[in-house]
Amino acid sequence: MPTISESKRTEITDALVKHGVQPTDAAIAQIITMMKNDGRISLNTACKRYAETHGQNHQPQQPRQAIASMQNQVLDKAARKLADQWKITLENRAMNYLLADIEAGEIP
């Protein structure tokens, strides 16, 4: 494993844990290698990439289109439910007014 300062090792360990990866010596060495090979990559990005291929708790992200579709389905269902509730409320009010008019003798 490449030699690094204790503070850098702690920083890498914390980043790996944040991404759900056990901070082993092999994982830390891989992160260091990734950062050396690509001088522009940040520690967070390197840990994220490592977690995507080696992480135990990594959940593949769903495409934005799939998430939007699910959100639309939830909104459609909520809108239908709300419309049904309004329909029932209006029917109940109409029935109450009708009964009140019948009891008052306004409707034979």
C-alpha positions as CSV (number, residue, x, y, z in Angstrom):
1,M,0.0,0.0,0.0
2,P,1.3,3.5,-0.8
3,T,2.5,5.5,2.1
4,I,0.2,8.4,3.0
5,S,-0.2,10.7,6.0
6,E,-2.5,9.7,8.8
7,S,-4.8,12.6,8.2
8,K,-5.2,11.6,4.5
9,R,-5.8,8.0,5.5
10,T,-8.5,9.2,7.9
11,E,-10.1,11.4,5.3
12,I,-10.2,8.5,2.8
13,T,-11.6,6.1,5.5
14,D,-14.3,8.6,6.4
15,A,-15.3,9.0,2.7
16,L,-15.4,5.3,2.2
17,V,-17.6,4.8,5.2
18,K,-19.9,7.6,4.0
19,H,-20.4,5.6,0.7
20,G,-21.1,2.4,2.5
21,V,-17.7,0.7,1.9
22,Q,-15.6,-1.1,4.5
23,P,-12.4,0.9,4.7
24,T,-9.9,-1.9,4.2
25,D,-6.2,-1.4,3.2
26,A,-7.1,-2.7,-0.3
27,A,-9.9,-0.1,-0.7
28,I,-7.7,2.7,0.5
29,A,-5.0,1.7,-1.9
30,Q,-7.5,1.5,-4.8
31,I,-8.7,5.0,-4.0
32,I,-5.2,6.4,-3.9
33,T,-4.5,4.7,-7.2
34,M,-7.6,6.1,-8.8
35,M,-6.6,9.6,-7.6
36,K,-3.1,9.3,-8.9
37,N,-4.2,8.0,-12.3
38,D,-6.7,10.7,-12.8
39,G,-5.3,13.9,-11.3
40,R,-8.7,15.7,-11.7
41,I,-10.8,13.2,-9.7
42,S,-11.9,14.3,-6.2
43,L,-11.8,12.0,-3.2
44,N,-15.6,11.9,-3.0
45,T,-15.9,10.9,-6.7
46,A,-13.2,8.2,-6.3
47,C,-15.0,6.8,-3.3
48,K,-18.3,6.9,-5.1
49,R,-16.9,5.1,-8.1
50,Y,-15.3,2.5,-5.8
51,A,-18.6,2.0,-4.0
52,E,-20.4,1.5,-7.2
53,T,-18.3,-1.6,-8.0
54,H,-17.2,-2.8,-4.6
55,G,-19.7,-1.4,-2.1
56,Q,-22.0,-3.7,-0.1
57,N,-24.7,-1.2,0.5
58,H,-24.7,0.4,-2.9
59,Q,-28.1,0.6,-4.5
60,P,-28.0,1.3,-8.3
61,Q,-29.6,4.7,-9.0
62,Q,-32.7,4.7,-11.1
63,P,-32.7,6.9,-14.2
64,R,-34.4,10.2,-13.7
65,Q,-37.0,9.2,-16.3
66,A,-38.1,6.2,-14.2
67,I,-38.3,8.4,-11.1
68,A,-40.4,11.0,-12.9
69,S,-42.7,8.3,-14.2
70,M,-43.2,7.0,-10.6
71,Q,-43.9,10.5,-9.4
72,N,-46.5,11.0,-12.1
73,Q,-48.2,7.7,-11.2
74,V,-48.3,8.8,-7.5
75,L,-49.7,12.2,-8.5
76,D,-52.3,10.7,-10.8
77,K,-53.5,8.3,-8.1
78,A,-53.7,11.1,-5.6
79,A,-55.6,13.3,-8.0
80,R,-58.1,10.4,-8.7
81,K,-58.6,9.8,-5.0
82,L,-59.2,13.5,-4.4
83,A,-61.7,13.7,-7.2
84,D,-63.5,10.7,-5.8
85,Q,-63.7,12.3,-2.4
86,W,-65.0,15.6,-3.9
87,K,-67.6,13.6,-5.8
88,I,-68.8,11.9,-2.6
89,T,-68.9,15.1,-0.7
90,L,-70.9,16.9,-3.4
91,E,-73.3,14.0,-3.6
92,N,-73.8,14.0,0.1
93,R,-74.4,17.8,0.2
94,A,-76.9,17.5,-2.7
95,M,-78.7,14.7,-0.9
96,N,-78.8,16.7,2.4
97,Y,-80.2,19.8,0.6
98,L,-82.8,17.6,-1.2
99,L,-83.9,16.0,2.0
100,A,-84.1,19.3,3.8
101,D,-86.3,20.7,0.9
102,I,-88.6,17.6,1.1
103,E,-88.9,17.9,4.9
104,A,-89.7,21.6,4.5
105,G,-92.4,20.8,2.0
106,E,-90.9,22.7,-0.8
107,I,-90.7,19.5,-2.9
108,P,-93.9,17.3,-3.0
